[in-house]
Amino acid sequence: MRAAAMRIEVHIPQSSSLKDKRRVVRPFVEGLRRVASLSVSEVDHHDAWQRAAFGVAIAAPEAAELQRLVDRVRRYVDDQLEMSVVDVQLTYMENLDG
C-alpha cells in the first residue's frame, strides 16, 4: 500500500464573512471527497474569512495509482474558480506493505 498526505492552503478573495467562506469551502470539501473517496478536513484558518487550509489523505495499492490520485486532486484544486492556491505541500509515506 502507498499513501500520501497533502496540505492545501487557499485564498478566497470574494469572501467577506465566515458565512461566505463556508459557502465556498463546503462544496470544495465535498467535491474533493468525490474525486476518489478521499479523507478531507479543514485544518487551519478556521476564523479567517479569506483563508483556508485542508488536509487530504490519499491511499492506493500501488505507487502509479497513488500518483494518479495526487494528480487528480491537484487538477481539481487548480480548477476552482472561487479560490486561489497559496501553497500545496505533499508528503509521501514510506512503503506501508507489511
Phi, psi and omega in degrees: 000143177240149181212155177215152174242133182236134173246125183240121178249132185230160173244135181243087191297327183277355182284129178238009178198167176294329177296317176299318180298314180300324180299330179269318186292316185302308179294330178297312180296315179298320178295318177299318179298325180284339181306317181195042181052049182274157171268122185226141177211143171286126189243352183200165178062038183298328183260003179270136183287324188246013184226145175207152175226140184233144172253135181232127176256130183232130178226147180206157181288333183225157182299320181296319178293320177300316180296322178298319179292318177301317179297320178297318178298313181299317178297317179300314181297315182294336181276355181289127183272334185270001179214156176240144182283126176266317183200145172229125176243132182234128179235121176271136178278156176296164177307121185259013178285122176026000000 
